[in-house]
Amino acid sequence: MDLITAVIILAVLGLIFGGVLGFASIKFKVEGDPIVEQIDDILPQTQCGQCGYPGCKPYAEAIANGDEINKCPPGGEAGVKALADLLGREVIPLDEERGEEKRPSVAYIREDECIGCTKCIQACPVDAILGAPKLMHTVIIDECTGCDLCVEPCPVDCIDMIELPQTISTWKWQQPEQMIPIKQVEAN
Amino acid sequence: MERSNFTSEIAIFEIPGGVHPEEHKLQSNQAEIRRLPLADELVINLKGQAGNRSLPVVSVGDKVLKGQMIAECDGVFSAYQHAPTSGEVIAIEKRTIAHPSGLDDLCIVIKPDGEDTWAELSPVENLEDLSGKELSGKELSREKILAQIFEKGIVGLGGASFPSHIKLKQKDNIHTLIINAAECEPYITCDDKLLQEHAEEVLKGAEIISKLYHDIKIIVGIEDNKPKAIEALDSARKSLELDSIKLGIVPTKYPSGGEKQLIQLLTGQEVPHGKLPADLGLVMHNVGTCFAIYQAIALGKPLVERLVTLTGEACQEPGNYWIPFGTPVHHLVTATGSTNPKRLIMGGPMMGYELPNDQVGIVKATNCIIMSADGELGMDKTALPCIRCGKCMDACPASLLPQQLYWHAQADEFDKAEEYDLFDCIECGACAYVCPSHIPLVQYYRYAKSTIRNNRIEKSKAEKARERHEARQERLERVKREKAERHRKAAEARKKAAAEAGKKDAKKAAVQAALARVKAKKEAQKATDDNQDGES
């Protein structure tokens, strides 16, 4: 008798928990992989492809699957540090093969030299170039991420990457210098 | 320094923290307000107010009159700029501006003609009507006053240069107007002097502001180290019969003139984190702003000059001067006969900053220039490690934990610094003043704040880039899909056509085959007929 009761109780419990789990798996279903989203949030979204992947999201997916976190030069050291914090990995120096950390820049089309081939428009990952076939193109500075991808396809080399100048609105205070100044003492 | 024995007319509350630095006010508040000869050129910084840079409306070579508008506002959060004197626009170019960065920005350079001829002034007429009882008339005049304040380029003269028309815009639930005359920072005496000599105009300005609201109390908050200004206020109030204005005399302590601090002193209320004084029904204006508003409304004068305290041990003629905007600081140095100041500080010793060079023009926010002698401000002390004494915590008027903020700012742990309410820091410098290790604490907080702000901007930019990239991907996908769809349809159509064509051929063939069969049959029959004919 006891045995039967125990079996019945266990079976009922199994059914209840199974039902709860089944309900939860439908109700609280996670769309996509949240860690990929979090990694993607840290990446600078230049969509430059310097990491070897076609954009920031694919690289985020690759990192989630175990790729190195130092392949993003636009994100710089700060980006590597943030990724290391998020994923609990070691902070490693930037992979030099992928390029160097540069100051923010934007593309500039020398408009009188542009032949209107639309090749740069097709290369721009964020649709920041405006123009039409056989008509002059121009870069929308505010939308440009400075990814360099338009420079190479241009058949007449009329695109320059220009460093953004520092202005009052982008200027920031520096951290005060090292506390105790080092004095050079000459040996007698 | 002498203290006033005038008793406060309202209850005064306490603020936490605060410090009592040496006042150094006697140096500059003895002499009467004076004027200096005009400079050879005036460099008017178009980003001299909080908000957007003004847009120039004059061009090089234009002759301008004093008070003529030379730059218009870019959006509402900006201000108009007017020519501080008559002369010729000789350049519109980038010059070093009064900013701690020492960077260049767009300036209009005017060469004075020496005549100082005013343009035609347009005061608001029938000032008396403003207090009219009819609601509609009152609404109209509110709009009129705000428009005049906007067009005359009035910004807050207490130091932040916040455009006044924005501050005055909110009307509902405002019950108290506080006039800030506390002027708590050492060395600075321009508000003190302005009250001593122009208390009536200041109160008239306050009266004009009060007319923008329905049934509003006016309190003047002033520190007790300004006995002459308090007397002047009291007698001006009597002669103008504005008895409803109450004087709140607060004890001298830095930084009691901070907006949130003065509110707490006079009302006992703290402005909550992330809220504005207007949320408590309060609006605060500096005495200089009240004076400027009076001049704009009653006389139609735009804001083209302000009272500036020139002081410091290296200043030979310390005092308060009416200085047209754009006057280069080196002119102030030479015109007061001063020689070789060690440092030029714009603002006070606690919150001011060292000027990048002496060519910069003064702006609407410039209340003081300190020409310091060697060793005067004690700025050259070497910072030593923090000994965790906690003095900074006792000095903080915002009840923050400066030491924690310092550690987190130093280690670039910005989210933790934010958790410790970094953005409630008013950068008053009380913590750095009491620090026995001379750590430049405020600079750490400014570094953390500006880095966080920049990071936020970058974040929103990255967000936008992501959206655009995703939209592009989607578009490319869609184009591809549509193309494939088109191809599929075309292929189907072709197939159908081919099949159609094939069917037709089959019919034709069938018909032809039938015809051929018929023909063959007929021929065969004919042949047999012929044969039969032949046989018969």
HADDOCK unambig.tbl for C-alpha pairs under 7 A between the chains (distance, minus, plus):
assign (segid A and resid 44 and name CA) (segid B and resid 462 and name CA) 5.71 0.50 0.50
assign (segid A and resid 45 and name CA) (segid B and resid 462 and name CA) 5.19 0.50 0.50
assign (segid A and resid 45 and name CA) (segid B and resid 465 and name CA) 5.98 0.50 0.50
assign (segid A and resid 45 and name CA) (segid B and resid 466 and name CA) 5.65 0.50 0.50
assign (segid A and resid 46 and name CA) (segid B and resid 465 and name CA) 6.89 0.50 0.50
assign (segid A and resid 125 and name CA) (segid B and resid 469 and name CA) 5.74 0.50 0.50
assign (segid A and resid 126 and name CA) (segid B and resid 465 and name CA) 6.20 0.50 0.50
assign (segid A and resid 126 and name CA) (segid B and resid 468 and name CA) 5.10 0.50 0.50
assign (segid A and resid 126 and name CA) (segid B and resid 469 and name CA) 4.57 0.50 0.50
assign (segid A and resid 126 and name CA) (segid B and resid 472 and name CA) 6.61 0.50 0.50
assign (segid A and resid 127 and name CA) (segid B and resid 468 and name CA) 6.88 0.50 0.50
assign (segid A and resid 127 and name CA) (segid B and resid 472 and name CA) 6.80 0.50 0.50
assign (segid A and resid 143 and name CA) (segid B and resid 465 and name CA) 6.93 0.50 0.50
assign (segid A and resid 168 and name CA) (segid B and resid 103 and name CA) 6.76 0.50 0.50
assign (segid A and resid 170 and name CA) (segid B and resid 454 and name CA) 6.93 0.50 0.50
assign (segid A and resid 172 and name CA) (segid B and resid 447 and name CA) 6.73 0.50 0.50
assign (segid A and resid 172 and name CA) (segid B and resid 450 and name CA) 5.21 0.50 0.50
assign (segid A and resid 172 and name CA) (segid B and resid 451 and name CA) 6.37 0.50 0.50
assign (segid A and resid 173 and name CA) (segid B and resid 446 and name CA) 6.13 0.50 0.50
assign (segid A and resid 173 and name CA) (segid B and resid 447 and name CA) 4.55 0.50 0.50
assign (segid A and resid 173 and name CA) (segid B and resid 450 and name CA) 6.28 0.50 0.50
assign (segid A and resid 174 and name CA) (segid B and resid 447 and name CA) 5.49 0.50 0.50
assign (segid A and resid 175 and name CA) (segid B and resid 443 and name CA) 6.97 0.50 0.50
assign (segid A and resid 175 and name CA) (segid B and resid 444 and name CA) 5.87 0.50 0.50
assign (segid A and resid 175 and name CA) (segid B and resid 447 and name CA) 5.59 0.50 0.50
assign (segid A and resid 176 and name CA) (segid B and resid 443 and name CA) 6.56 0.50 0.50
assign (segid A and resid 176 and name CA) (segid B and resid 444 and name CA) 6.60 0.50 0.50
assign (segid A and resid 179 and name CA) (segid B and resid 383 and name CA) 5.42 0.50 0.50
assign (segid A and resid 179 and name CA) (segid B and resid 384 and name CA) 6.18 0.50 0.50
assign (segid A and resid 180 and name CA) (segid B and resid 382 and name CA) 6.80 0.50 0.50
assign (segid A and resid 180 and name CA) (segid B and resid 383 and name CA) 6.72 0.50 0.50
assign (segid A and resid 180 and name CA) (segid B and resid 384 and name CA) 6.71 0.50 0.50
